[in-house]
Amino acid sequence: MTAVDVERGPHPVIAIDGPAGSGKSTVSRALSERLGVERLDTGAMYRAVAWAALDRGIDPGDSAGVAALARSVAVTVGERVVADGCDITEAIRGPEVSAAVSAVAANPGVRVVLVELQRMWVAARGGGIIEGRDIGSVVFPQADLKIYLTASAAERARRRPEEGADAVARRDRQDSTRSVSPLEVADGARVIDTTERSVEEIVEEVVACL
């Protein structure tokens, strides 16, 4: 299934991209509640694979090994994140996974597997709110609405105290410079700076774009 194979369903396809700490999860969750449309946190999918690699003693930099793992591990992402029947919702937010996830997300073999699952998720629901780093640019370039959230470096570091400013900056560099599906503003995306703005205000701005 390619990006253009996803047929239009009863719900809009809303792509929300942006760097770590920009507010993607908070905004997409509030938007989901507002519109009554399901949301998918694609970052949690990559974190789940990173967790599984660490759990099995696979080096996150082992491209072939991690890609094979992505093809075999059963991951479901919703209010809870489950991998092979194990609830890892809290575990995937730990510092070890945070340090490993950029390498996993840059793995072409992993991206092939997870992008396919993301497109299947939307096809099964007839639309949805999908958050990540390459949703509007790669996964759903024909999305009904593309949003790119950003915020000041200081604000994003404040929102991610468990990672720290240096780790957030490192992830920015890794995600923006990777050769496969780098973090970038998709063509036609509306850029919204979330610094010192309420979630309600941002959701109103997004809804007004529909």
Order of alpha helices (4+ residues) and beta strands (2+ residues): beta-alpha-beta-alpha-alpha-beta-beta-beta-alpha-alpha-beta-beta-alpha-alpha-beta-alpha
